[in-house]
Amino acid sequence: MSTPPPPLITLRSLTKIYGKGDAAFLALRGIDLDVAKGEFVAIMGPSGSGKSTLMNLLGCLDTPSAGSYLYDHIAVESLTSDQRSILRRHAFGFIFQGFNLLARTSALENVELPLLYRGMSRSDRRDASAAALTAVGLGNRIASTPAELSGGQQQRVAIARAIVTNPSTLFADEPTGNLDSRTTSEIMDLLRNLNEARGITILMVTHEDDVAACARRTVSVRDGLIESDLRTRP
């Protein structure tokens, strides 16, 4: 029998403290978590539970106070700020509730932004960005600005920007929080397809049960600890 591959993500006793002395707040109290390559994990929890802190640590947007974080054999907690930036640039994609698009910039130019940091030629950037927009169903709207797009289309642009670098992991923070139910369903279908067809690992923060149900696994966080970890579908 073959040995299963090691997890893509391994957290052990991951802790995060904000402030010092009497003002110190223990946001994460020692998280243990394994995520395999290709998983789609929803992270849920009430306000103040620590789920957003956990997502920030996973995405290298913040650093832990204690504990260990291995990403693909890399000891993330030991990386310098510049090294964490390189990891984010080459391995991660980010999707936010607020889209975070440049208002007076075309969809194509918005998607190109992560490629500028890689020194890619203008023609190659444009080709890759057009392909990413086509992959999310917006191949015919590459010249449109955010003001000319619906909320769902803007989120599709944000997803195209997140996948244009071919990341191994996507971090999605309330990706449907500003969308109606029909558009939410469309965006979740798109994320599920990226997970299943491309094998992209997805970790998604959400407070909506129907959105979490689209993931393969749901991790619930409360008071800085994992309360439950359930596989919801194969």
N, C-alpha and C positions, 0 to 999 in steps of 0.2 A: 504494500500500500504506500503510495507516494505521500510525502510530508506536505501539508498545506503551506502555502507561501506565508511569510510573516505579514503582519498588518501593515498597511500603508501608514497609518497613524497609531501611535501608542502614547497614551497619557498615563502617568503614574504619580499619584499624590499631588496633582497639580493644584497649586494654591495661589490666590491673588488677594493681596491686602492693599487697600487704598488708605492713605493717611498714616499718621504716626501717633503713638502714645494713646491718650484718652480718645482721640478723634479717629483712631484706626477702625476701619471697617473690613471685615473678612468677607469678600465677595464670593470666593470659591474656597471650599474647606478641605480640599483633597480629592480631586477627580481622578478616577481610574476609567479609562475608555480605550477600546480598540476599534478601529475602523479599517475594514479591508478595502483593497483597491476595487473600484467599481461599485461600491455601495451608494445608496441614496438614503441619507439619514435626516430625519426631521428632528429638530431640537425644540422642545416646548417647555413652558413654565410660566408662572404668573409674573407680573411686574416685580422687579427686584430679586428674582430667583437666582440670577447669575448666568442666564443663558446668553445674553449679549456679551458679557465678559468672556465667557467660554469661547464664543465665536471670534472675538477679537484676538484672543490668545492663539486659537487655531490658525487664524489668517495672518499671524505675525504682525498684527497692527498694535499689539501690546506685548509685554513680557511678563512671565509669571514671577511671583515672589519666591516660590519654592516648588520643588517637584521636577519631573522630567517630561519632555515632549520630543518624541522621535517622529520625524517625518521622512519616510523612505530611507531609513538608516541614518538620518542626519539629526544630531542632538541640537534641536532648535534653541533650547534655553541657553546654549553656550555660544550662539552666534552673535557677532557684532551687529550694530544697526545696519551697516552697509551690506553685510552678508544676508540679513533678513530681507532687505530690499531686493537683493538679487534673487532670493528664493521666491518672493512674491511675484517678481517680474516674469520668472521663467516657469513656475509651477502652478500658480494660482490665478483664478479669475474671480471677480467680485461683482455681485448684483445687489443693488440697494433698493429699498422701498421708494426713495425719492428720485430714482432714475439717474440723477447727477449728470445730465447732459449739458453741453454748452449751448446756450439758447440761440445764438446767432450763427451757429455752425451746422453744416449739412450732416445728415445721417452718416454719410461716408467719412467725413472728416472727424466726426465723433468716434467712430469705430477705429480710425487710424491711430488715435492718440497713444495707445500702449506700444504700438510698433515704432513710434518715434524714438523711444528710449533704447531700442535695439539697433539703431543705426541702419535700418532697412531703407533701401532706395525708394524714391517716391512712387515709381511705377509698381514695384513689388508691394508696397503698402496699399496702394489703391486696388490692386488685384486681390490681395488677401482680404481686404475690407469688403469689397464687393461680393466676394464668395461667402463671407460670414453673414452679410445681410441677406443674401439669397437663401442661405441655410435656415434663416429664421422667418422666411416668407416676405422679405421686404426688398427683393431685388429690383423692384420697379419704383422704389422710393428713396434711392440713394442720394438724390439732390435735395430732398425735403429737410426743412429745419424742424426742430421739436414743436414749434408753434403750429406747424402744418400737419402734425401727426396726432392721433388719438393717444390716450394714456396707454393702451395696450401696445400700440405701435412704438411708442417711446420706450416701453420696457423691452420690446423686442430689439430695438437698437442697443439698449444697455446690455442685453444678453449677447448680441453679436460682438460688442466691444469686449465682453468678458471671454469669449471663446476664440477671438481672432488670433490669439497667441498660442492656441492649441494647449491649454492648461491641462494638467492631470487632475486638478481639483477645482471645483467651483464652490464658493461660499456665497450663499444667498440669504440676505437679511430682510425678512418680511417682503419677499419679492412681489406679492400680490396685495399688499396692504392698501394701495391706492386704486385698486381696480374693482370693477363690478363683477358679479358672479360669472357672467358669460365669459368675460375677458380673463378672469382668474382661471377658468377651466382651460382656455386656450394656452395660457402661459404655462400651466402645469403640464399639459400635454407636451409642450415643447421641451420643458426641462426633463420630463420622463424619457422622451426620445433621445435627448443628448446623453442621458445616462445609459440607456439600453443600447442605442446604436453606436455610440462612440466610446462607451466605457468610461465616461468621465465620472469621477467620484464627486458626489454632491452632498454638502452639509448645509441645511436650510433651517434658519430660525423662523418659526411661525407661531401664532397663537390661535390659528384656525384649525379645527379638527378635520374638516374636509380637505384642506390643503395638506396637512400632515399625512392623511390617508393615501396620498399619491406617492409618498416615499415608501421604501421597502422596510424601514425600521424607524421607530420613534423613541427618542431618548427624552425623558422628562426630568427637568431640573427644578429643585426647590431648596431654598435656603442654602444655596451654594454647594449642594450635593446632588448626585444622580438618584432620583427617587424610583425610576423604573426604566427599563430598557427592553422594548418589545419589538419583535419582528412582525410587521403587519402584512407583508405579502412576500412571495418567493423572490 
